[in-house]
Structure formats: C-alpha cells, structure tokens
Amino acid sequence: MADHPAPDGRPAIDSARTTEVLLICGLPGAGKSTLLKGWLAGRPDTERWALMVNGIAGLAGADRDPGVTVAMLAGGCPCCSGQVVFGVTLTRLLRGGPFQRLIIEVSGIGHPGRLVDRLRIPELASRLSIRPTVMVVDATRPDPFFDPHHPAHQLALDQLDSARLLVISRADAVTPAAERALCEQLNSLSGRSPALLSSRHGEVRLSDALAAMPLHWNL
C-alpha cells in the first residue's frame, strides 16, 4: 500500500513497517561512541540503519555511509527539555525509511527510561519495536555508582535502573577480579539482574548484545 502524504507534503511513515530500536546510554566518556562505531562497521549491506546522536565527533564517517541516515539532536536532552525537538526529529527521520534498525545514543546526562516512554506513544508504538536499553559502564571509573557524594551519582543509578544489558568498557584496563567485583556490585544496585558483557578495546559484537536481551524482554 502506498503511503499517504503528510500535511507538509513529505511521505508519511508507513505504519505497516516496523523499525527495531536500540537505545545506548552511559555517563559522559563511558565509551558509547566507541561501541557504536563497531556496530556501524558491522552493518549488513542489506540493511538500512538510522542513527540519532547528540554529536557526530566520535563517529567519524557515519554520516558518509550511504546505508546509514544520521540525525543530530539539538535543543536539550531528548527525555527532558528537548522532547518536542526529539519528536519532530524522529518523525522526519522515519519518513526517510524504511529502516531495519534505529540506534539512539542517549545523552550522557539523559534518562533513557523517559525516552522509552516517549517512544511508546500511540503514534509510534505500531511502527517501532523497542529493544531493552544498553548501558555502557567504564570499568576504570566506577565511583559515580557507589559514591553518594559524586555529582553524577543519582544519574548513574537512574541509567542503571533503565538498563537491561550492561557493557563493561575498558575491561582490559582492570584485573579480572576487579571486573567481577564491579559486575556483582552493579547487579546488586540494579535490582533487575541485567545481562553483562565485557568490552575489551571497545568491542562487543551487536549480535552478542542482541542475543543477551531478547526483543520482547521486560523493558
């Protein structure tokens, strides 16, 4: 069935097609862009992906890949002050589809739980299949999670509570015992028993991440 034009003259989103959505969160500098670069490099040639980011600096070349459409977020955190801009940007992006996958790199100061709520609004719910949230945690900088006086402490806990998969970045920079202890502590803080994957040299295969968090797992 052909799409009906939107009021602004551009093609409307085809609601018969769904796009799989993957959110990546983590504190600033945790390694989100490094992880995402590896996933983009492994994109199958038969798939078209969409990418929403706050900045392209850490993803050199992504905007030149003909199989990837990049949208820049502006106007504040998309889960807080930038909700309207996020909604407009997402709608315009999806009109350029269909896309097999949409990856959203949540701002380092963002709350992914609120963003998931935005993606579940009726206008989008039938068009998107939302994967559980991935959180990148820097193994060399665990203090925000455990120091109540750290300025990012509550944000770290909020992001952790939203995540169903933790990717431990820079795991090669700590001892195996320290990594195990960190994983156990994060697991106890979360209360949701998130899946865990170690990232050495910034690499975790997307297939491994997807296998660790089934599409219909509790968000």
Salt bridges, closest charged atoms under 4 A:
ASP8 OD2 - ARG10 NH2 2.14
ASP8 OD2 - ARG95 NH1 2.99
ASP14 OD2 - ARG17 NH1 2.99
GLU20 OE2 - ARG101 NH1 2.63
GLU20 OE2 - ARG131 NE 2.97
ASP65 OD1 - ARG43 NH2 3.04
ASP138 OD2 - ARG141 NE 2.99
ASP138 OD2 - ARG170 NH1 2.80
ASP158 OD2 - HIS111 ND1 3.54
ASP161 OD1 - ARG192 NE 3.46
ASP172 OD2 - HIS201 ND1 3.59
GLU179 OE1 - ARG200 NH2 3.15
ASP208 OD2 - ARG205 NE 3.15
